[in-house]
Every structure is written in C-alpha cells, then in structure tokens.
C-alpha cells in the first residue's frame, strides 16, 4: 500500500515537473536567448520536481518504520537532500549538454 502512495506521488511530480520545466525553459530562453542553457534549466526543474515528490513521499514511511517521528525530521532532511540533489543534477545536466 505504501508503495502505491509513493508511486502515485511520483506520477503527480512527473506531470508537475514536465509542466514547470516547460515553463522554465520558455522563460529562460525568453530572458537569455540561449537554447542550450534554457534546456538545462528546464530539465533540472523537471528532475528536481520528480525527486522532491519521491523523497517527500517516501521519507515519512521510512522514518515511521525506524520509529522516528516523521514530523520532526522530514522537513529539514528533505530540504538538505533536495539542495544537494538539485545542485548535483544541475551541474550534471549542464556538463552533459554544454560541455559534451
């Protein structure tokens, strides 16, 4: 049952990520006129949206299983993970598209 909830959340995150990534790509291109950099921004935002829903949906179940109150640790833990993941994803995509 928990897996179904997390998968459903990730599906919603993917839909939201594609929509936000498309808007971000358009805005980045409108302001910067650099298609490659705009693609990096759009793809990063889409990836972060999916990962945020995955982490945000799964961590409460993990913490509950570890007998830790999810309300106490989820927000700081999710924020830290997403900050690290977001920067790593951004630079990874930028390296893939802009350098190679």
KATAMO-V60917 format. One record per pair of residues at least 4 apart in sequence whose C-alpha atoms are under 6 Angstrom apart, sorted by the first residue. I is the first residue (numbers start at 1). J is the second residue. D is the distance in whole Angstrom. If there is no record, write none. Layout:
# KATAMO-V60917
i=I j=J d=D
i=I j=J d=D
This chain:
# KATAMO-V60917
i=6 j=57 d=5
i=9 j=53 d=6
i=10 j=50 d=6
i=10 j=53 d=5
i=10 j=54 d=5
i=13 j=17 d=6
i=13 j=49 d=6
i=13 j=50 d=5
i=13 j=53 d=6
i=14 j=50 d=5
i=17 j=21 d=6
i=17 j=46 d=4
i=17 j=49 d=5
i=18 j=22 d=6
i=18 j=46 d=5
i=21 j=25 d=6
i=21 j=42 d=4
i=21 j=45 d=5
i=21 j=46 d=5
i=22 j=42 d=6
i=24 j=28 d=6
i=24 j=42 d=5
i=25 j=38 d=5
i=25 j=39 d=6
i=25 j=42 d=5
i=28 j=32 d=6
i=28 j=38 d=5
i=29 j=33 d=5
i=29 j=34 d=6
i=29 j=35 d=6
i=29 j=38 d=5
i=39 j=43 d=6
i=40 j=44 d=6
i=40 j=94 d=6
i=44 j=90 d=5
i=48 j=52 d=6
i=52 j=56 d=6
i=53 j=57 d=6
i=54 j=58 d=6
i=55 j=59 d=6
i=60 j=70 d=5
i=63 j=68 d=5
i=63 j=70 d=5
i=64 j=68 d=6
i=70 j=74 d=5
i=73 j=77 d=6
i=74 j=78 d=6
i=78 j=82 d=6
i=81 j=85 d=6
i=82 j=86 d=6
i=85 j=89 d=6
i=88 j=92 d=6
i=91 j=95 d=6
i=94 j=98 d=5
i=95 j=99 d=5
i=96 j=100 d=6
